[in-house]
Amino acid sequence: MKLLVLKSAFRFFPEVLLTLVVLYYWSLTAAIVNPVAIALLIPLGILFLWNNKTLGVITATIFLVATLYLSLALFSDIINMDTFFPEGLKLLVGGLLFLGLTGFASVLMLIKHTKKTPGRIIIN
């Protein structure tokens, strides 16, 4: 019984995590209308309503590629800094936490939507 409750509680865990990441990104931009955040929230909202495996794989791949790109941008900014302490260290820790959480959620979502569901076994 407890396992069933945990499974249902964590059913949308990657989608909720990625939605929170996008909302946090939207709050940092200080813009009321942010087309990038809206474009990222629309497929996540559709995934809450309909559990479409194709859309889930595409959305997870987009988030994973964006996370890898932003991690390269983070390391490029750190390399170009004049002094590492304390500004660079804050940037590194905050960026790695944010990008690590996003990458973790996108990998979980990719695993969730690529898992093959067992089909029916026809016995003659």
N, C-alpha and C positions, 0 to 999 in steps of 0.2 A: 504494500500500500504506500509506504513512504517513497519507494522508488518511482512509483507512478506519479506522485505529487511532485517530486524533483524533476522528472522528465517533462511534465507539463509546465513547470515554472521556468525551466531553461529552454523551452521550445523556441522562443524568439530572442534568446540572449545575444547572438551576434548582431541581429538587426537593431535591437535596442541600444547596444553599445555604439554601433556606427551612427545611429540617429543622435545620440548624445554628443558624439564627436563632431558631427556636422552642426548641431546647434551651438556648441561651444565655438566652433570656427566662425559661425555667423555672428555670434555676440562679439567676437574680437574685431570683426570688420567695421563695426559701428555704422552699418548701412541698413536701412529698413528693407530695401529691395536688393537682394544679392542673388543674381541669376545662377551663380555656381552652386550656392547652397540649395537653392530651390531645385535645380536640376539633380542634385544628389539626394534630396529628400523625396522626390516623386517616386523613384523606383523602390526606395525603402518603404514608403507608404503602401505601394502596390503589393510588396512582399508581405506586409502585415495582413492585407485583405485576402490575397490569393497567393498560396504557396507555390509559385511557379519556379520550377527548377532551372529553366533556361535563363530567366531574368535574374535569379539568384546567383548563378555562375557568372553572368556578365557583370553584375553589380559588384560582386566580390573581386573579380579580376580588375575592374576599374579602380576600386579602392586599393588593391594591392600594388598596382602599377603607380598610382598616385603616391602611395606611401614610399615606394622605392625611389621615385623621383624627388620627393621632398627630403628624404634622408640624404641624397646626394647634394641637394641644395644646402642642407644644414651643415654638412661637412665642408662644403665650399666656403660658407660664411665663417666657419670656425678657423679654417686655414688662413683666410684673409684678414683676421683680426690682428690688431697691433699688440694688445695685451690679453692674455687668456684669463687671468684671475681678476676679479670675480665675475665679470660680465660673460666671458666665454664659458665659464663653468656653469653658470645659470642657464645659458642658452643650450649647452650640451645636455644637461640633466633634464630640463624641461622639454626640449625637443625629442630626446630619446624616449622619455616617458609617453609623450603624446603620440609619437610615431610608432612606438612599440605597442601601445594599446590599440591603435588603428590597425597595424599589421596583424596583431593577434586576432582581432575580431574578424578581419577579412579572411584570414586563413581558416578560422572556425566556420565562417559562413561558406567558404569554398568547399570544405570537407562535408558540411551539412548538406549542401545541394548536389554534390557529386556522389554521395553515397547511394548505392543501388538498393532499391527497395525489393524485398523478396516478392517474386511473382507467384502466381497460382501454380500448383503442381497438379497436372491432369493425370489421373490414374485410370487406365482402361481396364 
